[in-house]
Amino acid sequence: MCIVSSVSCSFIVNGAPTAGLTARLHRAEERKVLTGVKISKGSPSTSHILFVDDTLFFSKASEKEVTTMEKILEDYELASGQKINMSK
């Protein structure tokens, strides 16, 4: 049995590659503008969990982090052509 632990994708926008959603979220965590959650001490943090057709997002409940998440999702929509359902 094989378990997929991470995925990545990129899009070509105006001839230049751009990162997919997971890469954007990881970059925001690395820059300390988005805070994921840890399951236990010493475990890596995660800002999102991908399911078949749904994604769960995790962050601190601060205006700064919500604004960061909204910007990442807006950029992703523009790059991918996918529409985020904010009512979920």
N, C-alpha and C positions, 0 to 999 in steps of 0.2 A: 504494500500500500504506500502511496506517496501523498504527502501533505504539502500544500502550497503555503508557504509562510509569508511571502510578499510578492507583489506584482508591481509592474511599472509600465508606463506607456508614454509616448510623446506624440505631438501633433505637428504637422508642418503648416505654419501660418505665414503667408506671404514669402514662402521660400525658406523660412528659418524654423528649425525645430523649437518647440516649446514643451515644457514639462507637463505631465499629466497631474491629476488631482493628488495622488499619493506623494509624488515628489514635491509638489508645492507645500503640502502640509508638513512633510519632513523638514523642508528648508525653513519654514516658519518656526518649528520647534528648535532647530539648530540656532536660529537667530534670537531665540528666547522671546519671540513676540506671540507665541502660542504655547500653552502648557497642556500636555497630555496627562493622562492618569497612569498611575502605577498600581499593579495588582498586589505586589509585595515589595519589601525592601530588596534592593538590588536588581529588581526586574526592569526591563526597558519600559519607557513610557509609550503610550499610544494615544494619538489624537483622533483615531477613527477605526472603525471595523467595517469591512466590506462584506456584504452578503450578495446573493444572486442579483437582485435588482434594488437593493437598499443599502444605505450607508449610515452608520451611527457616528456622530461626532462628539468628542469630549474636549472640554477646555475649562478654564476658570470662568466663573460667572462675573466677568468684568466687562465694562463697556469697551475697553481697548481690545480684549480678545474677541469679543463678538464682532467688532468692526473689522478686525483682521480676518476672521472666518468669512464674513460677508464678502470682503474684497477677493479672497482666494476663490470663493464660489463664483463670483461674477466673472473673474478672469477665466476660470475653467469653462464656464458657459460660452464665453466668446471664442475660446480656442477650440472647443470640442463640438460646438453646435448643439450640445445637449442642454435641456432645460431643467433646472433644479426646481423640484416641487417643494416650496417653502412651507406649505400647509401640513406636510407630514411631520 
